[in-house]
Amino acid sequence: MKTLINLLIALSCVFTLPLAVSEDEKKPEVTVTALKGNLHMLKGRGGNVVASVGPDGILMIDDDYTEYAGAHHEALRGLAGEKSVPTFVINTHWHFDHTGGNNYWGEQGSVIVAHANVRERMSTRQEMKAFNRVIEPSPPAALPVVTYGDSLALHINGDDVEVQHYPTGHTDGDSVVYFAGENVVHMGDHYFKDRFPFVDLGSGGNVLGFAKNIASVLERVDDNTLIVPGHGDLADKQDLQRYLAMLETTIALVRERLEQGMTEEQIVEQGLGEEWVSWGSGFISEQAWISFIANSL
């Protein structure tokens, strides 16, 4: 219990500090990277954004923090000219570093699309104990107006786009977006490239379901698939295979030690081994990852 309390305090500090630094030191900026065909990746401070820009309009996947909405709009103007308001905005899950721009776009007429659990969580008060933070209900314009259960298909800009829900992973409302024509996949926060991921246990997430979902995605991609993580650089199938190997290996290790009678604190002291040291250098530390596994088990 002591380890979990210390973890929650540490995560709260890590999460809130960049907000102050970002707001005080620089104006929000968004970089644009061409992917394939009509697809572009927009990177601000939150989750990676993908935009399909073409004759049918703009399809936007996720929309960063609230304060980055204007910067994303400037980037879209550079790609689309005057018709720079997305026709559709898809949220891969409910977290505010991926849905912060919803209100901005919703007020301008964009149709916001997400899994039914995303609308449920955004429309009700949420407690994120990992960050010691309470999230009040979103304003009406920010809420998804089109929701789905298992999956949804969109046909836009010459591509067939499938939005597939993967349950009990990062949260209970996560989706992965497949662009069939361009062979590009947006993973949302099921994928933190070469880093331990954040699993929101309080929002229905679970490490075991997380690993199962990654294995399912790997069955659908090939060596030419371009993979966009929720956080981190662009990736390919080999990168995602390495990620799954980390998940399965560390889950098995923690499970074995728990079955041997070790406490979570003892597992943290022993560590997961040299192979995974660098994976704890991002947002989620090795200690946090061990806690997510132990509490999922």
C-alpha positions in Angstrom: 0.0 0.0 0.0 2.9 2.4 0.9 4.4 1.8 -2.6 1.1 2.6 -4.3 0.7 5.8 -2.3 4.2 7.0 -3.1 3.6 6.1 -6.8 0.4 8.2 -6.9 2.2 11.2 -5.4 5.1 10.8 -7.9 2.8 10.5 -10.9 0.9 13.6 -9.8 4.1 15.6 -9.7 5.3 14.3 -13.1 1.9 15.1 -14.6 1.4 18.6 -13.3 4.9 20.1 -13.7 5.0 20.1 -17.5 1.7 22.1 -17.6 3.3 25.0 -15.7 6.5 24.9 -17.7 4.7 24.8 -21.0 2.4 27.6 -20.3 5.0 29.9 -18.8 7.9 29.4 -21.2 6.5 29.1 -24.7 3.6 29.5 -27.0 1.9 26.2 -28.1 3.5 25.0 -31.4 2.6 22.0 -33.6 4.9 20.2 -36.0 3.6 18.5 -39.1 5.0 15.3 -40.6 3.8 13.8 -43.8 2.9 10.1 -43.5 1.4 8.5 -46.6 -1.0 9.8 -49.1 -3.5 12.2 -47.5 -2.2 11.5 -44.0 -0.2 13.7 -41.7 1.0 13.5 -38.1 0.6 16.6 -36.0 2.6 16.7 -32.8 2.0 19.3 -30.0 2.4 18.4 -26.3 -0.2 15.7 -25.8 -1.0 12.6 -27.7 0.0 12.3 -31.4 -2.6 13.5 -33.8 -3.3 12.2 -37.3 -5.2 14.1 -39.9 -6.5 12.9 -43.2 -6.7 15.9 -45.5 -8.4 15.6 -48.9 -11.3 16.4 -51.2 -13.9 15.1 -48.7 -12.6 17.3 -45.9 -10.5 16.6 -42.8 -10.7 13.6 -40.5 -8.7 14.2 -37.3 -7.7 11.5 -34.8 -7.4 13.0 -31.3 -6.9 16.7 -30.6 -4.2 17.2 -27.9 -4.6 19.5 -24.8 -7.1 22.4 -24.8 -4.4 25.1 -25.1 -3.1 23.5 -28.3 -6.3 23.7 -30.2 -5.4 27.0 -31.9 -1.9 25.7 -32.9 -3.5 22.6 -34.4 -5.9 24.8 -36.4 -3.0 26.8 -37.8 -1.3 23.6 -38.8 -4.5 22.4 -40.6 -4.8 25.8 -42.4 -1.4 25.1 -43.7 -2.5 21.8 -45.1 -6.1 22.6 -46.2 -6.4 26.3 -46.6 -9.7 27.9 -45.7 -11.5 24.6 -45.2 -9.5 23.8 -42.1 -12.2 22.7 -39.7 -12.3 18.9 -39.5 -15.5 17.2 -40.6 -14.9 14.5 -38.1 -12.8 14.2 -34.9 -12.3 10.7 -33.5 -11.1 10.3 -29.9 -9.1 7.2 -29.3 -10.0 7.4 -25.5 -11.2 10.0 -23.0 -8.0 11.4 -21.5 -7.7 15.1 -21.8 -4.3 15.1 -23.6 -6.3 13.5 -26.4 -9.6 15.2 -26.1 -8.7 18.7 -24.9 -9.5 20.3 -28.3 -13.0 18.7 -28.5 -14.8 21.8 -27.2 -13.0 24.0 -29.7 -13.8 21.8 -32.7 -17.3 20.9 -31.5 -18.2 24.6 -31.3 -17.0 25.0 -34.9 -19.2 22.2 -36.2 -16.9 19.2 -36.2 -18.7 15.8 -35.6 -16.9 14.2 -32.6 -16.8 10.4 -32.7 -15.8 8.0 -29.9 -16.6 4.7 -28.2 -19.7 4.9 -25.9 -17.5 4.6 -22.8 -15.6 7.8 -23.8 -18.8 9.8 -23.9 -19.9 8.3 -20.6 -16.6 9.2 -18.8 -16.5 12.7 -20.4 -20.1 13.5 -19.4 -19.6 12.5 -15.8 -17.2 13.5 -13.0 -14.0 11.4 -13.1 -11.4 10.9 -10.4 -7.9 10.1 -11.7 -6.3 8.9 -8.5 -3.0 8.3 -10.3 -2.7 12.0 -10.7 -4.6 13.1 -7.6 -6.9 15.0 -9.9 -10.7 15.3 -10.4 -12.0 15.9 -13.9 -15.4 17.7 -14.1 -17.9 16.8 -16.8 -17.0 18.3 -20.2 -19.2 21.0 -21.8 -21.8 19.7 -24.3 -19.8 20.8 -27.3 -16.9 18.6 -26.3 -18.9 15.4 -26.0 -18.9 12.8 -28.7 -22.2 12.9 -30.7 -21.6 9.7 -32.6 -20.7 6.7 -30.5 -20.3 3.0 -31.2 -19.8 -0.3 -29.4 -17.5 -2.7 -31.2 -16.4 -0.8 -34.3 -17.2 1.9 -36.8 -16.3 2.4 -40.5 -15.7 5.8 -42.3 -15.1 6.2 -46.0 -13.3 9.5 -46.6 -10.6 10.9 -48.9 -10.4 7.7 -50.9 -9.7 5.5 -47.9 -11.6 3.0 -45.8 -11.1 3.8 -42.1 -12.0 1.3 -39.4 -12.2 2.4 -35.8 -11.9 -0.7 -33.6 -12.6 -0.8 -29.9 -10.2 -2.8 -27.7 -11.6 -3.3 -24.2 -9.9 -3.4 -20.9 -6.6 -2.1 -22.1 -5.3 1.4 -21.4 -8.9 2.3 -20.3 -12.3 0.8 -21.0 -13.0 3.0 -24.1 -9.9 2.7 -26.2 -9.9 2.4 -30.0 -7.3 1.8 -32.7 -7.8 3.4 -36.0 -6.9 1.5 -39.2 -6.4 3.4 -42.5 -6.7 0.4 -44.9 -5.7 2.1 -48.1 -2.6 3.8 -46.8 -1.7 0.9 -44.4 -1.4 3.3 -41.4 -2.5 2.5 -37.9 -3.1 5.0 -35.1 -2.7 3.2 -31.8 -3.8 5.8 -29.3 -2.4 5.2 -25.8 -2.2 1.4 -26.3 1.3 2.3 -27.5 4.0 4.3 -25.9 7.0 3.6 -28.1 9.9 1.9 -26.3 8.6 3.0 -22.9 6.4 1.5 -20.2 2.8 2.5 -20.8 0.3 4.2 -18.5 -2.5 1.9 -17.7 -5.5 3.7 -16.1 -6.8 1.1 -13.7 -9.4 3.5 -12.4 -10.9 3.9 -15.9 -11.2 0.2 -16.5 -7.7 -0.5 -17.8 -5.8 -3.7 -17.1 -2.3 -4.8 -18.0 -3.4 -8.3 -19.0 -6.0 -6.9 -21.4 -3.5 -4.4 -22.6 -1.1 -7.1 -23.7 -3.9 -9.1 -25.3 -5.0 -6.1 -27.3 -1.4 -5.5 -28.6 -1.2 -9.1 -29.7 -4.5 -8.6 -31.6 -3.3 -5.5 -33.4 -0.1 -7.3 -34.4 -2.2 -9.9 -36.2 -3.6 -7.2 -38.5 -0.4 -5.3 -39.5 2.4 -6.3 -41.8 6.0 -5.3 -42.5 4.9 -2.2 -44.5 2.4 -0.8 -41.9 3.3 2.6 -40.5 2.3 2.7 -36.8 1.5 5.9 -35.0 1.9 5.6 -31.2 -0.2 7.6 -28.8 3.2 9.0 -27.6 6.6 8.7 -29.2 8.1 8.5 -32.6 6.7 6.6 -35.6 7.1 2.9 -35.6 6.7 -0.3 -37.5 5.7 -3.9 -36.9 9.1 -4.8 -35.4 8.8 -2.0 -32.9 5.4 -3.2 -31.9 6.7 -6.8 -31.5 9.4 -5.6 -29.2 6.8 -3.7 -27.2 4.7 -6.9 -26.8 7.8 -8.9 -25.8 8.4 -6.3 -23.0 4.7 -6.6 -21.9 4.6 -10.3 -21.8 8.1 -10.8 -20.2 7.6 -8.2 -17.4 4.1 -9.4 -16.6 5.3 -13.0 -16.4 8.2 -11.9 -14.1 6.0 -10.0 -11.7 3.5 -12.8 -11.6 6.2 -15.3 -10.8 7.6 -13.2 -8.0 4.1 -12.6 -6.5 3.4 -16.3 -6.6 6.8 -16.9 -4.8 5.4 -14.7 -2.0 7.3 -11.5 -2.7 5.6 -8.2 -1.9 5.3 -5.4 -4.5 7.9 -3.4 -2.6 10.4 -6.3 -2.8 9.8 -6.7 -6.5 10.5 -2.9 -7.0 13.7 -3.2 -5.0 14.8 -6.2 -7.1 13.8 -4.5 -10.4 12.9 -6.0 -13.7 16.5 -6.4 -15.1 18.9 -4.4 -17.2 17.1 -5.2 -20.4 14.2 -2.9 -19.5 16.0 -0.1 -17.7 15.6 2.4 -20.6 11.9 1.7 -20.8 11.4 3.4 -17.4 13.0 6.7 -18.5 9.8 8.1 -19.9 6.5 9.2 -18.3 6.1 5.9 -16.4 8.9 4.6 -14.2 9.8 1.0 -13.6 8.2 1.3 -10.1 4.9 2.5 -11.6 4.9 -0.2 -14.2 5.5 -2.9 -11.6 2.6 -1.4 -9.6 0.3 -1.5 -12.7 1.1 -5.2 -13.2 0.7 -6.2 -9.6 -2.6 -4.4 -9.2 -3.9 -5.9 -12.5 -3.0 -9.4 -11.4 
